[in-house]
Amino acid sequence: MNFSNYFIPIQKRFTIYIFPPLLIIANYFAFNFFVSLFNKMEGYLSGMIFYWLFFCIIPVLLWVNKRNRKLLFRITKINWWQIILLISPILFAFVISPFRNGVTAAAPSIISFTLLYSLVNAICCEYLWRGLYFSQHQTNIFYAAIVPSVWFGIWQYVPLSIYPASIGNFYFILSMAGMGICWSVVTFYTRSVFWAAISHGLVSMLGFEAVYFLK
């Protein structure tokens, strides 16, 4: 009897229904623990590092084979509607973010920190929320794009519990779920997270988190 035939569906169900709520609950307590242990900024960053390492990198290493991990970051061609999906989150972030007002007053160290943070966050998040779910559901756009994007939006409640959004947490969660769908659809059709990671990185940078971290 080949038990691998039974393990794969169980693993897929786990990553769809069990892993995301576990991620959200564990990270909520981790973020708030780190904030109580350190100050607000250091606790937030410690929480993000915890999330990147234990809930982004390790699951992808465990559940996506080495060949597919490399293929997920290949540069692929994109068409006009995929470009629109990638640009839309960037424009939205630029409109609602404090980037325009904060960038002129920000020190070079803050800008450098923001760029580094944005790069790491985009790669880790896209590997998990787009790469992992596409790898497991390459023929089902509902499970590859819609379901993980909803969970991606809900996950935002964790960092928002430390730094609430200026537009309101509920609307921020909805907007991030919408952005997640844009990135997931592009990933689904290009079979790569490369362009989604670029768009996500720019959105993260325009959010200008370092303005808050380094006050």
Summary of the structure (lengths in Angstrom):
residues: 215
radius of gyration: 17.2
end to end distance: 60.1
largest distance: 65.3
contacts: 708
relative contact order: 0.17
helix: 81%
strand: 0%
